[in-house]
């Protein structure tokens, strides 16, 4: 993806930046201070050297989420492990399985994404990468009864399963 395409995506989503239009205080805080945090984190310089821009962008998001949530177990790819450990050093990070407190799954394996979405507990966070090219998978996740709050960041999607929350889907300029 070139710079012009990235700017076009950003301009299409300009009305959805910095939490504009989000009425829930919890969701607004999450978008404002975790997803779209622009201040450098203490670990940014130690991870991601030489990574592609999208891997670095997604990795830094995972670092911020892991730092905020402090998950005990995380499922993610090898390329994101350093980011997760930088955000939460006590996390047990694995590339296998479907049951964890936080999972970062690629859309190529749709069956694994759905298994992981169905096995997450209420406090779990599911991050699905590359949802822009797999909108039908994103809709399948949204149609699950247990899915509650979803954040469409174009490059990835974040799903919360807290059953006390009202079902909501936000589009965020990330």
N, C-alpha and C positions, 0 to 999 in steps of 0.2 A: 504494500500500500504506500503510495507516495504522499508527499506533503500536501498536495492540492486535494486529494481525496480526504485526508484527515480534516482539512479546513472545511470542506463541504459538509462532512458529518457533523462537525462542531457547529457550523452555522445553522444546520437543520434543527439542531437540538438546543439552540441558544436560549429558548424560553424555559428550559428545564435545568438551568444551572444553579448552583448554590442553594438548592432546596426550595426554589420558587414554586409555589402552589401546593406544597406539602402541609397539610393541616395538623398531622400528628406530631406532637413535640418530640417523641422518641425517634420517629423516622426522620424528622428534620435534623435533629442532632446527629444522627448517624450519617446522613448525607453530608452535612456541613463539616463535621469534625473528624470523620473517619474516611469516607469515600473521597471527598473533594478537599482534603487537607493539603495545603500547598506549602506549609512550613516544612523544612527538612527534618526528618526524623534522625535520631541519634545513630542509627545503624545504616543509613543510606550509603555511606561511603565504603562500608565493609562488604557489601554484597552487590551482585549484578554487574561487576566490571566486565565489559565486553559483550553483554547481552544485547539482543535486538531490542529496539525501542518498545515493541508490544510486550515482550517478555518482561522487560524492566518495569513497564507501567503496571502490568498485572501483578508482578511480583511485589512491587511496593504497596499495591492495594492489599494483597494477602498479608504482608508484613503488618500493615496498620490494623487489619481486622484481627489478626492473631494477637497483636499487642493489646487491643481493646478487649477481646473476648477471653484470652488466655485458655485456649482449649487443651484438654489432656491428650486427645488423639486427633491426628490429622491425616487425611488421605490426599496425596498430591503427587505430581510428577517429579522426577529427579531434578529438573531445572528450577523448580520452585522451592525445593527443600531448604536451601540457604536462607531464603526470604522468611519462611515460616519460623525457622530456628532463630533468626534475628529478632523476630517479633515476640516469640515465646520459647525460651530456651528449654523449658521443662516439657514441652510437647513431644509426644511420641509420634514421629512422622513416618508414614509408610506409603508405599505405592500400591499396595494390594488391599482388598477387602471392600466392603460397602458400609460398614458400621463405624462411625466416628463422630466426634463433636463438631468437626469442620471438615469439609471435603471440597477439593478443587478438581473437577472432572472435565475432560475434553469431550466435545460433542460427537466426535467420531464414533465413540462406543455408546450408542443410544441406549442399549439395553442396560449397560452398567450405570448410566445416568439415572434411569428410571428405578433400578434396584436401590441405588443409593438414596434417591429421593424418598422412596417408600420405607427405607430402614432408619432414616434420621429421627432422633427424638425431638421433643418440643424445643429444646435449647440448641439444637443443631443449626448449622449454617452450611448451605450448599452453594458453591460458586461454580457456575457452568461457563466454560470458556467458549468463545466464538459463536454466540447465539445469533448474531446478525445473519450468518450464513445457514442457520438451521432454525428458522422461525417456527416450523411445525413441532419441533422438539420442545421449544420454549412454551408453546401453547399446550402441549401435553402435560408439562409440569404445572402450568397455571391451572389446568382443569382438575388436578388432583384435589380431593376433598381436604387433605391435610395441609396443603400449601396455604400460607396466609399472606405474608408480605413479600413482594417481589420487586427487585430493582433492576431495570433493564439499562445497562450501561453501554450497550451496543457491542463492545468487544467481549463482554462477559455479563452474566446475570447473577444476582445474589438472591437467595431464597431463604426465608425464615419460616419456621413451622409452629410457632407459638400459638396454640389453639385459643388463647384468650383474646387474640387480636382479630380484628375484622379483616376480611380478604381485601387486599389492595395491590395494585400493580402500578409502579412509578416508572416513568422514563426519566433518566438522569443524563445530563451532559457531563461525560467523564473525560 
